[in-house]
Amino acid sequence: MRIVDTRKGSRFYLCELSEVDPRFAKYPPTPVLRCIGYTPAPG
């Protein structure tokens, strides 16, 4: 996920998995409560 802020003050959440997997919407409706593509950060 990457947050995209516009010059007009809008904020969108870009799903980066959409670039490689057509199952994922580029800008999913919010709130996103769960995602099958989620993987926890290592650590």
Secondary structure, 3 states (H helix, E strand, C coil): CEEEECCCCCEEEECHHHHCCCCCCCCCCCCCCCCCCCCCCCC
